[in-house]
Amino acid sequence: MRDRATGLPVEAKISFTSNILPKWARRSESLDALLPALYLRGISTGDFQEALSAILGADAPNLTPGVISRLTAGWQEEYDRWQHRDLWARRYVYIWADGDYLQARMEPEAECILVIIGATPEGRKELLGFHVGIRESAQSWRELLIDIKARGLAIAPEVAVGDGALGFWKAVDAVFPGTRHQRCWLHKISNVLNKFPKSMAPG
């Protein structure tokens, strides 16, 4: 634009502010969210440009394999910082735990991702931690709970909410023995409905 032109009066200069990109940003937030999603879907570093061109057309940015490699390294560093953040000043009244099976990139089988969410005394929910486990075994849950406790969660949650998988409850008793158990009503209702004939299922 003409905001840096020399020899022009001030009133003749034109400045431009994008409503899409923040100041100094080179990519939109939606594109930043799309790139790791494509990576997890199995798009190789050499195929990103073709994939983005198919999605965005002529406006697709020029992303070489080297750029993608630097981006993935940055994502890993960001994840490592988050995974090791200090929790010593945090307190959670409730925690919710569940395992989800996800298939990322070219893995032959879906991996079990163990997830724990905590609720603060103010009622705000926060993601505490997650990691890849061996199904939903007691040992895998125990490792995740020990990691959370080691990062400073000194005050045990009042209540832990989970499904009927026994592995999680064994891990809770080992790491936070004073925490009470509560079955997740969503899982409980789903388990009960699965026992009914399909003819009795709500329309």
C-alpha positions as CSV (number, residue, x, y, z in Angstrom):
1,M,0.0,0.0,0.0
2,R,1.0,3.7,-0.2
3,D,1.6,4.1,3.6
4,R,5.4,3.9,3.1
5,A,5.7,5.9,-0.1
6,T,8.0,8.8,-0.1
7,G,7.3,12.2,-1.6
8,L,3.6,12.0,-1.0
9,P,1.6,14.3,1.3
10,V,0.2,12.6,4.4
11,E,-3.4,12.7,3.2
12,A,-2.4,10.9,0.0
13,K,-1.0,7.9,1.8
14,I,-3.2,4.9,2.2
15,S,-2.9,2.4,5.1
16,F,-4.4,-1.1,5.2
17,T,-5.4,-3.2,8.2
18,S,-6.6,-6.8,7.5
19,N,-9.8,-8.0,9.2
20,I,-8.6,-11.6,8.8
21,L,-4.9,-11.6,9.8
22,P,-3.7,-9.9,13.0
23,K,-0.9,-7.4,12.7
24,W,2.4,-9.1,11.5
25,A,0.7,-12.5,11.1
26,R,1.6,-14.4,7.9
27,R,-1.1,-17.1,8.2
28,S,-4.7,-17.1,9.5
29,E,-5.7,-18.9,12.6
30,S,-7.9,-21.3,10.5
31,L,-4.9,-22.2,8.4
32,D,-2.8,-22.8,11.5
33,A,-5.4,-25.2,12.7
34,L,-5.6,-26.9,9.3
35,L,-1.9,-27.7,9.0
36,P,-1.6,-30.0,12.1
37,A,-4.9,-31.6,11.2
38,L,-3.6,-32.6,7.7
39,Y,-0.4,-33.8,9.3
40,L,-2.3,-36.1,11.7
41,R,-4.3,-37.4,8.8
42,G,-1.2,-38.8,7.3
43,I,-0.3,-36.1,4.7
44,S,3.5,-36.4,4.1
45,T,5.7,-33.3,4.1
46,G,6.1,-33.5,0.4
47,D,2.4,-33.6,-0.3
48,F,1.3,-30.6,1.8
49,Q,1.4,-28.1,-1.1
50,E,-0.8,-30.3,-3.3
51,A,-3.3,-30.9,-0.5
52,L,-3.5,-27.2,0.4
53,S,-3.9,-26.2,-3.3
54,A,-6.8,-28.7,-3.6
55,I,-8.4,-27.1,-0.5
56,L,-7.5,-23.4,-0.9
57,G,-7.0,-23.1,-4.6
58,A,-4.6,-20.4,-5.9
59,D,-4.5,-18.8,-2.5
60,A,-2.6,-21.8,-1.0
61,P,0.7,-20.7,0.6
62,N,3.9,-22.1,-0.6
63,L,4.9,-24.7,2.0
64,T,8.0,-26.7,1.2
65,P,8.9,-29.9,3.0
66,G,11.5,-27.9,5.0
67,V,8.9,-25.5,6.2
68,I,6.6,-28.4,7.3
69,S,9.5,-30.0,9.1
70,R,10.1,-26.8,11.0
71,L,6.4,-26.5,11.8
72,T,6.2,-30.1,13.2
73,A,9.2,-29.4,15.3
74,G,7.5,-26.3,16.7
75,W,4.3,-28.3,17.4
76,Q,6.3,-30.9,19.3
77,E,8.1,-28.2,21.4
78,E,4.7,-26.5,22.2
79,Y,3.2,-29.9,23.2
80,D,6.2,-30.7,25.4
81,R,5.9,-27.3,27.2
82,W,2.2,-27.9,27.8
83,Q,2.7,-31.5,28.9
84,H,5.3,-30.4,31.5
85,R,3.7,-27.2,32.8
86,D,3.6,-26.6,36.5
87,L,0.4,-27.4,38.4
88,W,1.5,-26.6,41.9
89,A,-0.9,-23.6,42.2
90,R,-3.9,-25.4,40.7
91,R,-6.7,-27.1,42.6
92,Y,-9.4,-29.3,41.0
93,V,-12.5,-30.3,42.8
94,Y,-13.6,-32.9,40.2
95,I,-11.7,-34.8,37.5
96,W,-13.2,-36.6,34.6
97,A,-11.4,-39.4,32.9
98,D,-12.0,-41.3,29.7
99,G,-10.2,-43.2,27.0
100,D,-10.7,-42.5,23.3
101,Y,-9.3,-44.5,20.4
102,L,-7.8,-42.4,17.6
103,Q,-6.0,-43.4,14.4
104,A,-3.4,-40.9,13.5
105,R,-1.3,-40.8,10.3
106,M,-0.3,-44.3,9.0
107,E,-0.6,-46.2,12.2
108,P,-2.0,-49.7,11.5
109,E,-4.3,-49.6,14.6
110,A,-6.1,-46.9,16.6
111,E,-4.3,-45.9,19.7
112,C,-6.0,-45.4,23.1
113,I,-5.6,-41.8,24.3
114,L,-6.2,-41.4,28.0
115,V,-7.6,-38.0,28.8
116,I,-8.2,-36.3,32.2
117,I,-10.2,-33.0,32.6
118,G,-10.4,-31.1,35.9
119,A,-12.9,-28.7,37.3
120,T,-11.6,-25.8,39.4
121,P,-13.5,-24.6,42.5
122,E,-14.9,-21.8,40.3
123,G,-16.4,-24.4,37.9
124,R,-14.0,-23.9,35.0
125,K,-13.0,-27.0,33.2
126,E,-9.4,-27.5,32.1
127,L,-7.5,-30.2,30.3
128,L,-5.0,-31.7,32.8
129,G,-3.2,-34.2,30.7
130,F,-3.4,-37.0,28.2
131,H,-1.1,-39.7,26.9
132,V,-1.1,-42.9,24.8
133,G,-2.0,-45.9,27.0
134,I,-2.2,-49.6,26.6
135,R,-6.0,-49.7,26.2
136,E,-7.4,-48.4,29.5
137,S,-5.2,-50.5,31.9
138,A,-4.6,-49.6,35.5
139,Q,-0.9,-49.1,34.8
140,S,-1.5,-46.6,32.0
141,W,-4.0,-44.6,34.1
142,R,-1.6,-44.7,37.1
143,E,1.2,-43.3,35.0
144,L,-0.9,-40.4,33.9
145,L,-2.2,-39.6,37.4
146,I,1.4,-39.9,38.8
147,D,2.6,-37.4,36.2
148,I,-0.1,-34.9,37.1
149,K,0.6,-35.3,40.8
150,A,4.4,-35.0,40.2
151,R,3.8,-31.7,38.4
152,G,2.5,-30.2,41.6
153,L,-1.1,-31.3,42.1
154,A,-0.7,-31.7,45.8
155,I,-4.4,-31.5,46.8
156,A,-6.3,-34.6,45.7
157,P,-9.6,-34.0,43.8
158,E,-12.8,-34.5,45.8
159,V,-14.4,-36.7,43.2
160,A,-13.2,-38.7,40.2
161,V,-15.8,-39.4,37.4
162,G,-15.3,-42.2,35.0
163,D,-16.9,-45.0,33.1
164,G,-17.1,-48.6,34.3
165,A,-13.5,-49.5,33.3
166,L,-11.9,-50.9,36.5
167,G,-8.4,-49.9,35.5
168,F,-9.0,-46.2,36.2
169,W,-10.5,-46.8,39.7
170,K,-7.6,-48.9,40.7
171,A,-5.2,-46.1,39.6
172,V,-7.2,-43.5,41.5
173,D,-7.1,-45.5,44.7
174,A,-3.3,-45.9,44.3
175,V,-2.5,-42.2,43.5
176,F,-5.3,-40.3,45.2
177,P,-6.7,-42.7,47.9
178,G,-9.0,-40.1,49.4
179,T,-10.8,-39.3,46.2
180,R,-14.3,-40.6,45.9
181,H,-15.6,-42.5,42.9
182,Q,-18.6,-41.5,40.7
183,R,-19.8,-43.3,37.6
184,C,-20.3,-41.2,34.6
185,W,-24.1,-41.0,34.0
186,L,-23.6,-40.6,30.2
187,H,-21.7,-43.9,30.1
188,K,-24.2,-45.6,32.5
189,I,-27.2,-44.6,30.4
190,S,-25.5,-45.8,27.2
191,N,-24.6,-49.1,28.9
192,V,-28.2,-49.6,30.0
193,L,-29.7,-48.7,26.6
194,N,-27.3,-51.1,24.8
195,K,-29.1,-53.9,26.7
196,F,-32.5,-53.1,25.3
197,P,-33.7,-54.5,22.0
198,K,-33.4,-52.2,19.1
199,S,-37.2,-52.3,18.7
200,M,-37.5,-50.5,22.1
201,A,-35.0,-47.8,21.2
202,P,-36.4,-44.2,21.1
203,G,-37.3,-43.1,17.6
